[in-house]
Amino acid sequence: NAGVMQNPRHLVRRRGQEARLRCSPMKGHSHVYWYRQLPEEGLKFMVYLQKENIIDESGMPKERFSAEFPKEGPSILRIQQVVRGDSAAYFCASSVGGYNEQFFGPGTRLTVL
Amino acid sequence: KNEVEQSPQNLTAQEGEFITINCSYSVGISALHWLQQHPGGGIVSLFMLSSGKKKHGRLIATINIQEKHSSLHITASHPRDSAVYICAVKGNTDKLIFGTGTRLQVFP
């Protein structure tokens, strides 16, 4: 049973480009969480999704950021018109249910030039 | 004041020492996680607990719900234990609230 998969592991974008980060949850997990870790800072919650639904997006910046978790395929975190301040490690976690243990992916390290 | 506070922020130890990392929180929780992150690496879930004590190998985690406090202990520490240890709590919603982490270095 493969763990949580994230790709790409490293992503370099120039200011103004779009970044797409993918997360495939563990088999049997239908809950996905996205977290961001800014350089030298702690982890912060961004968004919580179940299949085809956004449950809680209270940690997501209001502009340029969006997330989806379609019926088929991975969850996608999309950042439009990236800026240098978006440079961070983005971690995805998945769980069987909302009150179950979350398992983390290896993260995507985004660098904006 | 952060909702989740960890101490110490940095910790150095000699191989073989007993290590304790503390976590205090100010919100009501349904569960508490201890996570491990190696430099530049991913995050590994060590424990999720809501009461009492859990043990896995050389790691022990305890929680006191009344005092809103948890501790992570490492017995017979080893250089490979060097990492950042993160406490995270789950409140009434499903999202995790993280402490800032404790950076542990174990020297041979």
Interface residues (C-beta under 8 A of the other chain):
Chain A: H31 Y33 Y35 E41 G42 L43 K44 F45 Y48 I55 D56 S58 G59 F91 A93 G98 Y99 E101 Q102 F103 F104 G105 P106 G107
Chain B: S30 A31 H33 L35 G41 G42 I43 V44 S45 M48 I86 A88 K90 T93 D94 K95 L96 I97 F98 G99 T100 G101
